[in-house]
Amino acid sequence: MSAHAVPDYLRGMTNNPGIGRLLATLALGVLAATVVTRITDPLIAVLAHEFDAPVGRAALLASAFALPFALIQPILGPVGDALGKRRIIAIGLSALSVILAVSALSPGLDTLLVLRGLAGLAAGTVMPLAIALVGDSVGMKDRQVALSRLLAFAITGQIAGGSISGLLQPYLGWRGVMLAAAALAAVSVVAVLLGGRGQPAEARHPFTPMQALQRYRTLLGMREAVVLYISVAVEGALIFGSFPYYAPLLHARGMGGTAEAGLAVAAFGAGGLIYAAIAKAVLRRIGQNRMVMLGGALCVVAFTSFAFAPVAWMFIASGLFLGVGMYMVHNSIQTRVTEVAPQARGSAVALHAFHFFVGQTIGPVLFGILLGQVGRAPTMLLAGAGMFTLAMLLGQQKPARAA
């Protein structure tokens, strides 16, 4: 890929055109992998009806994806360091394409749950290793902005998975949506392999299980790292645990269903894109810590509106506030994680992703219990309070130093 082929959006964040080329290389792979993450959220009610299953059981499709995604991370970091991060990304995307195509043929919910788990394993190879590649290539001064650019593609994938699946389902059916995602993953494999040509060779380290375990033991012995890992797990549970319940909540209140839920998820993604666009300016004006606290405040506004919104457009608009606020918090955690152990960055980012998706695995179950026990409004208010508390605590921590 030539320097002039790098989009201005990517090139503008740094004076180093090589960084822009790296981000452009990773963009389609990240997009394809993140499409799958939220693709079933707006389809829960449809799948529950087709397979004659309770909504709560169909909502476990989110956990079925997130748990394997989390569990692959401790293996993924050292293997990526040993075999090459780009190579592992390409292998994962190839497997993801096949799994999605087979998912379209699922005869029942149990089969789909299993295939969602396999999709989680495959998709788990992409974003964490892409983050680690950026961490290897970009100095701390520009890293949060660089990661916010990469994050924009991940968010675009969430928009496509969360909203387009809901909007296209009436026309293509959920099986057609799965096939479309499979095609995107297949195309992204070619892009990642071709984009890697001419790039500098990655530094590789032999894969030794005992050394890998020692790296993880060292990381989990670092207070700063543990605080970040717990924070991202809590964030994953509080934010993404609510997604599968948007459609049932909207339906119960007579404000719509699958399409409106998809638009709320799309609004969340749009909020993330707004964050990516303003991240550089906000960081320059108020700094990382104050931005984190601002993000927590926006999350409170969003969850409060989810609890009491009287009309669908207000519920959908709340997703926008949640997206801006959540990514202000998340991208800051993400950036700090890349610097806690530069000599073991792949492993550090792998643990970050592990905890993030453990939180997303627990989240739908937790929300389901709370909604049944205390009701809609208290559950959403508790989630907002949790995000605000987390942001205030992180805002008191020392931010990562610029290199």
C-alpha positions as CSV (number, residue, x, y, z in Angstrom):
1,M,0.0,0.0,0.0
2,S,1.5,3.3,-1.1
3,A,1.7,6.3,1.2
4,H,-0.6,8.3,-1.1
5,A,-3.2,5.5,-0.6
6,V,-3.5,6.2,3.1
7,P,-6.7,8.1,3.9
8,D,-6.3,11.6,5.2
9,Y,-8.3,10.5,8.3
10,L,-5.6,8.1,9.2
11,R,-2.6,10.1,8.0
12,G,-3.6,13.2,9.8
13,M,-3.0,11.9,13.3
14,T,0.7,11.5,12.9
15,N,3.7,12.7,10.9
16,N,4.7,9.1,10.3
17,P,3.0,7.8,7.2
18,G,3.9,4.2,8.2
19,I,1.5,4.4,11.1
20,G,-1.3,5.4,8.8
21,R,-0.5,2.5,6.5
22,L,-0.6,0.1,9.5
23,L,-4.0,1.3,10.6
24,A,-5.4,1.2,7.0
25,T,-4.1,-2.4,6.8
26,L,-5.8,-3.5,9.9
27,A,-9.1,-1.6,9.3
28,L,-11.1,-4.1,7.3
29,G,-10.1,-7.0,9.6
30,V,-11.2,-5.1,12.7
31,L,-14.4,-4.1,10.9
32,A,-15.3,-7.7,10.0
33,A,-14.5,-9.1,13.4
34,T,-16.5,-6.5,15.3
35,V,-19.6,-6.8,13.0
36,V,-20.0,-10.3,14.5
37,T,-19.8,-9.1,18.1
38,R,-23.2,-7.5,18.3
39,I,-24.9,-9.1,15.2
40,T,-27.4,-11.2,17.2
41,D,-28.4,-8.5,19.8
42,P,-31.3,-7.0,17.7
43,L,-32.3,-10.5,16.6
44,I,-33.0,-12.0,20.0
45,A,-36.8,-11.7,19.8
46,V,-36.9,-13.1,16.2
47,L,-34.6,-16.1,17.2
48,A,-36.6,-16.8,20.3
49,H,-39.8,-16.9,18.2
50,E,-38.3,-19.1,15.4
51,F,-36.8,-21.6,17.8
52,D,-39.7,-21.5,20.3
53,A,-37.3,-20.5,23.1
54,P,-37.5,-18.0,26.0
55,V,-36.1,-14.6,25.3
56,G,-33.7,-15.0,28.2
57,R,-32.2,-18.2,26.7
58,A,-31.9,-16.6,23.2
59,A,-30.1,-13.6,24.9
60,L,-27.4,-16.0,26.0
61,L,-26.1,-15.8,22.4
62,A,-24.2,-12.7,23.6
63,S,-22.6,-14.6,26.4
64,A,-21.9,-17.6,24.1
65,F,-19.8,-15.4,21.9
66,A,-18.1,-13.3,24.7
67,L,-16.9,-16.2,26.9
68,P,-14.9,-18.0,24.3
69,F,-13.6,-14.7,23.1
70,A,-12.4,-14.1,26.6
71,L,-10.9,-17.5,27.1
72,I,-8.8,-17.5,24.0
73,Q,-7.0,-14.3,25.1
74,P,-4.4,-15.8,27.5
75,I,-3.3,-18.1,24.7
76,L,-3.6,-15.5,22.0
77,G,-1.0,-13.1,23.4
78,P,2.0,-15.4,23.5
79,V,1.1,-17.2,20.3
80,G,0.8,-13.9,18.5
81,D,4.2,-12.8,19.8
82,A,5.6,-16.2,18.6
83,L,4.0,-16.7,15.2
84,G,3.3,-13.1,14.2
85,K,0.3,-11.0,15.0
86,R,-0.7,-10.4,11.4
87,R,-0.6,-14.1,10.6
88,I,-2.8,-15.0,13.5
89,I,-5.3,-12.2,12.6
90,A,-5.6,-13.7,9.0
91,I,-6.1,-17.2,10.3
92,G,-8.8,-16.1,12.7
93,L,-10.7,-14.2,10.0
94,S,-10.6,-17.2,7.7
95,A,-12.1,-19.4,10.4
96,L,-14.6,-16.7,11.2
97,S,-15.9,-16.6,7.6
98,V,-16.4,-20.4,7.6
99,I,-18.2,-20.4,11.0
100,L,-20.6,-17.7,10.0
101,A,-21.5,-19.4,6.8
102,V,-22.3,-22.6,8.7
103,S,-24.2,-20.6,11.3
104,A,-26.7,-19.6,8.6
105,L,-27.7,-23.3,8.4
106,S,-28.3,-23.8,12.1
107,P,-31.3,-26.0,12.7
108,G,-31.9,-24.9,16.3
109,L,-30.9,-22.6,19.0
110,D,-28.4,-25.0,20.7
111,T,-26.5,-25.4,17.4
112,L,-26.4,-21.6,17.0
113,L,-25.1,-21.2,20.6
114,V,-22.3,-23.6,19.9
115,L,-21.4,-21.8,16.6
116,R,-21.5,-18.4,18.3
117,G,-19.0,-19.8,20.7
118,L,-16.7,-20.8,17.9
119,A,-17.2,-17.4,16.3
120,G,-16.0,-15.8,19.5
121,L,-12.8,-17.9,19.4
122,A,-12.1,-16.8,15.8
123,A,-13.1,-13.1,16.2
124,G,-11.0,-12.9,19.4
125,T,-7.8,-13.1,17.3
126,V,-8.3,-9.7,15.7
127,M,-8.8,-6.6,17.8
128,P,-6.4,-7.4,20.7
129,L,-3.6,-8.3,18.4
130,A,-4.3,-5.2,16.3
131,I,-4.1,-3.1,19.5
132,A,-0.8,-4.7,20.3
133,L,0.5,-4.0,16.8
134,V,-0.3,-0.3,17.3
135,G,1.3,-0.4,20.7
136,D,4.5,-1.8,19.2
137,S,4.5,0.9,16.4
138,V,3.3,4.1,18.0
139,G,4.9,6.2,20.8
140,M,2.9,7.0,23.9
141,K,2.4,10.6,22.8
142,D,0.3,9.6,19.8
143,R,-1.0,6.2,20.9
144,Q,-4.4,7.1,22.4
145,V,-5.3,9.0,19.3
146,A,-4.0,6.2,17.1
147,L,-6.0,3.7,19.0
148,S,-9.1,5.9,18.8
149,R,-8.7,5.8,15.0
150,L,-8.5,2.0,15.0
151,L,-11.5,2.0,17.5
152,A,-13.5,3.9,14.9
153,F,-13.4,0.9,12.6
154,A,-14.4,-1.4,15.5
155,I,-17.3,0.9,16.3
156,T,-18.3,1.0,12.6
157,G,-18.4,-2.8,12.8
158,Q,-20.6,-2.6,15.9
159,I,-23.0,-0.3,14.0
160,A,-23.2,-2.7,11.1
161,G,-23.6,-5.7,13.3
162,G,-26.0,-4.1,15.8
163,S,-28.1,-2.0,13.5
164,I,-28.0,-3.3,9.9
165,S,-28.7,-6.9,11.2
166,G,-31.9,-5.5,12.8
167,L,-32.9,-3.4,9.7
168,L,-32.1,-6.1,7.1
169,Q,-33.6,-9.0,9.0
170,P,-37.1,-8.4,7.6
171,Y,-35.7,-8.6,4.1
172,L,-32.9,-11.2,4.2
173,G,-33.9,-13.1,7.3
174,W,-31.4,-13.7,10.1
175,R,-29.7,-16.5,8.0
176,G,-29.0,-14.0,5.2
177,V,-27.5,-11.6,7.7
178,M,-25.1,-14.3,8.8
179,L,-24.1,-15.0,5.2
180,A,-23.4,-11.4,4.5
181,A,-21.1,-11.2,7.6
182,A,-19.3,-14.3,6.3
183,A,-18.6,-12.7,3.0
184,L,-17.2,-9.6,4.7
185,A,-14.8,-11.7,6.8
186,A,-13.6,-13.5,3.7
187,V,-12.8,-10.3,1.9
188,S,-11.0,-9.0,5.0
189,V,-8.6,-11.9,4.9
190,V,-7.4,-10.9,1.5
191,A,-7.0,-7.3,2.6
192,V,-5.0,-8.2,5.7
193,L,-2.6,-10.5,3.8
194,L,-2.1,-8.1,0.9
195,G,-1.7,-5.1,3.3
196,G,1.1,-6.9,5.1
197,R,3.3,-7.0,2.1
198,G,6.2,-4.5,2.4
199,Q,5.6,-4.0,6.1
200,P,8.6,-4.4,8.5
201,A,9.0,-7.9,9.9
202,E,7.5,-8.4,13.3
203,A,9.8,-9.1,16.2
204,R,9.0,-12.7,17.4
205,H,9.7,-14.6,20.5
206,P,9.7,-18.3,21.0
207,F,6.5,-19.7,22.5
208,T,7.4,-21.2,25.9
209,P,4.3,-22.0,28.1
210,M,6.2,-21.5,31.3
211,Q,7.5,-18.1,30.2
212,A,4.0,-17.1,29.1
213,L,2.6,-18.1,32.5
214,Q,5.4,-16.1,34.2
215,R,4.5,-13.0,32.2
216,Y,0.9,-13.3,33.3
217,R,1.9,-13.9,36.9
218,T,4.0,-10.8,36.8
219,L,1.2,-8.7,35.2
220,L,-1.4,-9.9,37.8
221,G,1.1,-8.9,40.5
222,M,1.1,-5.3,39.3
223,R,-1.4,-3.2,41.1
224,E,-1.8,-0.8,38.2
225,A,-2.6,-3.6,35.8
226,V,-5.0,-5.3,38.1
227,V,-7.0,-2.1,38.6
228,L,-7.3,-1.6,34.9
229,Y,-8.3,-5.2,34.3
230,I,-11.0,-5.1,37.0
231,S,-12.2,-1.7,35.6
232,V,-12.6,-3.0,32.1
233,A,-14.5,-6.1,33.3
234,V,-17.0,-4.0,35.2
235,E,-17.3,-1.7,32.2
236,G,-18.0,-4.6,29.9
237,A,-20.7,-6.0,32.2
238,L,-22.5,-2.7,32.8
239,I,-22.5,-1.4,29.2
240,F,-22.9,-4.4,27.0
241,G,-25.0,-6.4,29.4
242,S,-27.9,-4.1,28.6
243,F,-27.8,-4.5,24.8
244,P,-29.7,-7.8,24.5
245,Y,-32.6,-6.4,26.5
246,Y,-33.2,-3.3,24.4
247,A,-35.8,-5.0,22.1
248,P,-37.8,-6.7,24.9
249,L,-37.8,-3.5,26.9
250,L,-39.0,-1.4,24.0
251,H,-41.6,-4.0,23.1
252,A,-42.9,-4.2,26.7
253,R,-43.3,-0.4,26.8
254,G,-45.1,-0.2,23.4
255,M,-42.2,1.7,21.8
256,G,-41.1,-0.7,19.1
257,G,-38.9,-3.8,19.0
258,T,-36.1,-5.2,16.8
259,A,-35.7,-2.2,14.5
260,E,-35.7,0.3,17.3
261,A,-33.2,-1.8,19.3
262,G,-30.9,-1.9,16.3
263,L,-31.1,1.9,16.0
264,A,-30.2,2.3,19.7
265,V,-27.1,0.1,19.2
266,A,-26.3,2.1,16.0
267,A,-26.6,5.3,18.1
268,F,-24.2,3.8,20.6
269,G,-21.8,3.2,17.8
270,A,-22.3,6.7,16.4
271,G,-21.4,8.0,19.8
272,G,-18.2,6.1,19.7
273,L,-17.4,7.6,16.3
274,I,-18.0,11.0,17.7
275,Y,-15.6,10.2,20.5
276,A,-13.0,9.1,17.9
277,A,-13.4,12.4,16.0
278,I,-13.0,14.6,19.1
279,A,-10.5,12.5,21.1
280,K,-7.5,14.5,20.1
281,A,-9.1,17.9,20.8
282,V,-10.6,16.8,24.1
283,L,-7.4,15.2,25.4
284,R,-5.5,18.4,24.5
285,R,-8.0,20.7,26.3
286,I,-8.9,18.8,29.5
287,G,-6.5,15.8,29.7
288,Q,-7.2,12.1,30.1
289,N,-8.4,12.0,33.7
290,R,-11.0,14.7,33.3
291,M,-12.2,13.1,30.0
292,V,-12.7,9.8,31.9
293,M,-14.9,11.5,34.5
294,L,-16.8,13.3,31.8
295,G,-17.5,10.0,30.2
296,G,-18.9,8.6,33.4
297,A,-21.3,11.5,33.7
298,L,-22.5,10.9,30.2
299,C,-23.1,7.3,31.0
300,V,-25.3,8.3,33.9
301,V,-27.4,10.5,31.6
302,A,-27.8,7.7,29.2
303,F,-28.9,5.0,31.7
304,T,-31.3,7.4,33.4
305,S,-32.9,8.0,30.0
306,F,-33.1,4.3,29.3
307,A,-35.0,4.0,32.6
308,F,-37.6,6.7,31.9
309,A,-37.7,7.5,28.2
310,P,-41.4,7.9,27.2
311,V,-40.8,7.6,23.5
312,A,-38.6,5.5,21.2
313,W,-36.5,8.4,19.8
314,M,-35.4,9.3,23.3
315,F,-34.4,5.7,24.0
316,I,-32.5,5.6,20.8
317,A,-30.8,9.0,21.5
318,S,-29.7,7.7,24.9
319,G,-27.5,5.2,23.0
320,L,-25.6,8.1,21.5
321,F,-24.7,9.5,25.0
322,L,-23.8,6.1,26.2
323,G,-21.4,5.6,23.2
324,V,-19.6,8.9,23.7
325,G,-19.3,8.3,27.5
326,M,-18.3,4.7,27.4
327,Y,-15.5,5.2,24.8
328,M,-14.1,8.1,26.7
329,V,-13.6,5.7,29.6
330,H,-12.7,2.6,27.6
331,N,-10.1,4.1,25.2
332,S,-8.3,5.6,28.2
333,I,-8.2,2.2,30.0
334,Q,-7.0,0.7,26.7
335,T,-4.2,3.2,26.3
336,R,-3.0,2.7,29.9
337,V,-2.9,-1.1,29.4
338,T,-0.5,-0.8,26.4
339,E,2.0,0.8,28.7
340,V,1.9,-1.2,31.9
341,A,4.4,-3.7,30.6
342,P,5.9,-2.7,27.2
343,Q,8.2,-5.7,27.2
344,A,5.1,-8.0,27.3
345,R,2.6,-5.9,25.5
346,G,0.9,-8.7,23.7
347,S,0.2,-10.5,27.0
348,A,-0.9,-7.3,28.7
349,V,-3.4,-6.5,26.0
350,A,-4.6,-10.1,25.9
351,L,-5.5,-10.0,29.6
352,H,-7.2,-6.7,29.0
353,A,-9.4,-8.3,26.3
354,F,-10.0,-11.4,28.5
355,H,-11.4,-9.3,31.4
356,F,-13.4,-7.1,29.0
357,F,-15.2,-10.1,27.5
358,V,-15.6,-11.8,30.9
359,G,-17.5,-8.8,31.9
360,Q,-19.6,-9.0,28.7
361,T,-20.3,-12.6,29.4
362,I,-21.5,-11.9,32.9
363,G,-23.4,-8.7,31.9
364,P,-26.5,-10.2,30.2
365,V,-27.0,-12.7,33.0
366,L,-26.6,-10.0,35.6
367,F,-29.1,-7.7,33.8
368,G,-31.6,-10.5,33.4
369,I,-31.5,-11.2,37.1
370,L,-31.8,-7.6,38.1
371,L,-34.6,-6.9,35.6
372,G,-36.6,-9.8,37.0
373,Q,-35.9,-8.9,40.7
374,V,-36.0,-5.1,40.9
375,G,-37.4,-3.9,37.6
376,R,-36.3,-1.8,34.6
377,A,-35.7,1.6,36.2
378,P,-33.7,0.5,39.2
379,T,-31.6,-1.8,37.0
380,M,-30.7,1.0,34.6
381,L,-30.0,3.5,37.4
382,L,-27.7,1.0,39.1
383,A,-25.8,0.5,35.9
384,G,-25.4,4.3,35.5
385,A,-24.3,4.7,39.1
386,G,-21.7,1.9,38.6
387,M,-20.2,3.5,35.5
388,F,-20.1,6.9,37.2
389,T,-18.3,5.5,40.3
390,L,-15.8,3.6,38.1
391,A,-15.1,6.7,36.1
392,M,-14.5,8.8,39.2
393,L,-12.1,6.2,40.6
394,L,-10.2,6.0,37.3
395,G,-10.1,9.8,37.0
396,Q,-8.0,9.8,40.2
397,Q,-5.4,7.5,38.9
398,K,-2.2,8.6,37.3
399,P,-2.5,8.6,33.5
400,A,0.0,6.8,31.3
401,R,3.1,8.9,30.5
402,A,3.8,10.2,27.0
403,A,6.9,8.9,25.5
